[in-house]
Amino acid sequence: MKAKVIKPTGATFNILMHAYSRRIQSKIVEKAYVAFENMIRDGIKLSTETYSTLLDAFRRAGDTETLMKIWKLIMNQ
């Protein structure tokens, strides 16, 4: 039997980022940003939930530099 490749959706990435956002350690929160970059790379539509989850992750971690970087991305769209 052949293995089927299942492509992740925006919802899949949002769930993953949400899980990462619940951790305050910066190394784990950075994984949420990697998931975000993967969404962009794979051409997955970014939603309000995507952005709010990502912003919340970096707010919780106290990483205002990355938070502002994401905010600028949102404002430039």
C-alpha positions in Angstrom: 0.0 0.0 0.0 1.4 3.4 -0.9 1.7 6.1 1.7 -0.5 9.1 1.1 0.9 12.6 1.5 -1.4 14.8 3.5 -0.7 18.5 3.0 -1.2 20.7 6.0 -3.9 23.4 5.9 -4.0 26.9 7.5 -6.0 25.3 10.3 -3.2 22.8 10.9 -0.6 25.4 11.1 -2.8 27.6 13.4 -3.2 24.7 15.8 0.5 24.1 15.8 1.3 27.8 16.4 -1.3 27.9 19.2 0.4 25.0 20.9 3.8 26.7 20.6 2.3 30.0 21.8 1.3 28.5 25.1 4.9 28.0 26.0 6.8 31.0 27.3 10.3 29.8 26.5 11.7 31.8 23.5 13.2 28.7 21.8 9.7 27.1 21.7 7.9 30.3 20.7 10.4 30.6 17.8 9.0 27.4 16.4 5.7 29.3 15.9 7.5 31.7 13.7 9.0 28.8 11.7 5.5 27.4 11.2 4.4 30.9 10.0 7.3 31.0 7.5 6.4 27.6 6.3 2.8 28.7 5.7 4.1 31.6 3.5 6.5 29.3 1.7 3.8 26.7 1.0 1.4 29.4 -0.2 -1.2 28.8 2.5 -3.5 31.7 3.1 -2.9 33.6 6.3 -5.9 34.4 8.4 -6.7 36.7 11.3 -6.3 33.8 13.6 -2.9 33.1 12.2 -1.7 36.6 12.9 -3.4 36.9 16.3 -1.9 33.6 17.5 1.5 34.6 16.4 1.3 38.1 17.9 0.1 36.6 21.2 3.0 34.0 21.2 5.6 36.7 21.0 3.7 39.0 23.5 3.7 36.2 26.0 7.4 35.6 25.5 8.2 39.3 25.8 9.8 39.4 22.4 8.7 42.8 21.3 11.2 43.0 18.4 9.6 40.0 16.6 6.1 41.1 17.6 6.7 44.5 15.8 8.2 42.7 12.8 5.0 40.7 12.4 2.9 43.8 13.0 4.7 45.6 10.2 4.0 42.6 7.9 0.3 42.8 8.7 0.2 46.5 8.1 1.9 46.2 4.8 -0.6 43.8 3.3 
